[in-house]
Amino acid sequence: MSDVLNLAPEIADLPAAARGAESPLSKARKGQRGVIVRVGGETGQAESIDPEELERRLLEMGFVEGALFEVLHEGLFGRDPIAVRIDDMRVALRRREAAAVTVQFEEA
C-alpha cells in the first residue's frame, strides 16, 4: 500500500537539519521534530490488528511520507500514548503503533 502513495521528498531536497538517521517514531521524545520518511504496518511486535489495516489507519490520520511532525506530549506512565502534530493536525497514538512510522529527526 505505501508503494502507491510515495510523497516523500528526495533526501537532497530536505533541509540540512532534517537529514539524519532514520528511526521509528516510537523512540521520539517530547519536543522532537522531523519529517516522516516511511509508513508501514509492521511494528516488530505481535499485533492484534492486521499490518495492512494499521498502515491504512495511519495514512488516514495524516501520517504520510514527507509530512512534518512534532511530538507535543507524552503520557505519564511509560511515556504512552504520545500526542503528535502532523502538519496542522494533532493526533494521539500508542508508541506501539508509532513504531510503524519511520522518521528522520531534526538535529538540535
N, C-alpha and C positions, 0 to 999 in steps of 0.2 A: 504494500500500500504506500509506503513512504517513498518508493522509487518514482511513483507517478507525480507526487507533489514535492518537487525539489526547488524551493525558493531560496536556497542557501546562496549567499554571495560567494564569489571566489575568495579564497583566503587572501589573495593580494589586494582585493577591494576593501578588506576590513581595516579599520583604523589600527594603528600600531598597538594601542592599548588593549584591543580585543584579541590580538594574536597571542595564544598561549597554549598550554597543554589542554587536551580535551579531557573532560571529567564528567561524571554523572551529576545531574542537578541535585541529587540527594546528598551530596557532600558539601553543598553550599551553606554558608553561614549568613546571619543577618547582615544586611548592608552590601553584600557582594552583588556585582552586576556583570553582565556579559551578553553574549549572543548565543542563541540556540543553533547547534550545528546539525543535530540529527534527532529524529523522534522514532522510536521503535516500540514494540510491545514487550520485549524481553527485559526483565528486571534482574535476572540472575538468581531469583528466589522462586520457590514454589508459590504459585498464584491460584486463587480461586476464580480468576477471570481469564478468559482466553486472551493470549497476547495480541491477536488481531483486534479484539474488542477494546482492549486497553489503548492500543495505538489510535484507533478511531476516536475514542473519547478524548484523548489528549489533543488530537488535531482539532476536534470540535471546540475545545476550550481555548484554543488560540496558541497552543504550543506547536508552532510551525517553524521550519528551518528559516533562519535569518531574522527571527523576531528578537528584539532586545528584551532583557528581563532584569529585575532587581528583586532580591529577597527582602521582604518587608518585615516579616515577623516569624518567630519560631515558637512552638508550643512549650509549655513549662516542663513537661515530663518527657524526657528523651528527645527534646527539640522537635517533636512531632505533633501536629502537622506543621507545614510551612505555608506562609502567605507569600505569593509571588505576584509582582506586577509584570504583565506581559503587554508591551506597548502601552496602551491606555486602560487596560483592564486588570482587575485584581482577582486572583484565583487562589484557593486554598487546596492543598493536596497532601497526601501522605508521602513521607520520604520513600517508602517502598515503591510508590507509583512514580515518583520523581526520578528514580533510578533508571527509568526507561527513556529519559531525556538526556542527551549528550550535549554539553555546553562548553564554551570557552569563556573563562572569566577574564575580566579586565584586570590588568595589573595595577596594584595600589600605588 
